[in-house]
Amino acid sequence: QKEVEQDPGPLSVPEGAIVSLNCTYSNSAFQYFMWYRQYSRKGPELLMYTYSSGNKEDGRFTAQVDKSSKYISLFIRDSQPSDSATYLCASYSSASKIIFGSGTRLSIRP
Amino acid sequence: ETGVTQTPRHLVMGMTNKKSLKCEQHLGHNAMYWYKQSAKKPLELMFVYSLEERVENNSVPSRFSPECPNSSHLFLHLHTLQPEDSALYLCASSQRRGGPEQYFGPGTRLTVT
């Protein structure tokens, strides 16, 4: 079983829709949960991260962690064509290296 | 130049060649990383340097040899590579080793023929 699992997509939604991206993880020791965005021909960039359970909001983006079910989510409100990218979730604990999911490719149709 | 830069952006090499990838960070960070990104696979951490000292080597074959001459520069020396080594090689840096915020360069697209 992979430590962090992510549906590769692709996911295609119309502009303005709410997007839900999800990951599951297996290591209950993970404490930090991150979302990176990677545009074509670019390196990943950190969107946001949370520590332990709960929600974190930044503009149109909301990250959610449910440690009881080992589920990580990223919600994008009012999606824009510029949000089209691959989204990588990642997790780690103080005793481990960062483990990345394989990424979900998202396309927002104008 | 700002952020993390990598050169070259594209590299094609034969299996008997020797080449080097270069990474430079302009962020004043203390930790630097090499990752391998293959299609439809998760990012694989290869090497970690903290304050110019190699602190992690994740079972990477010896045909990959890292070098960190100072906290701003990181190299990956390549020799006798295999076609399965073709991938995007990403360099990243962070303020300290182990933090969640890593800043990535654009990567070097490597093709081994």
Interface residues (C-beta under 8 A of the other chain):
Chain A: K2 V4 P8 Y32 M34 R41 K42 G43 P44 E45 L46 Y49 L88 Y92 S94 K97 I98 I99 F100 G101 S102 G103
Chain B: V4 K40 K41 P42 L43 L45 V48 E56 N58 L90 A92 G98 P100 E101 Q102 Y103 F104 G105 P106 G107
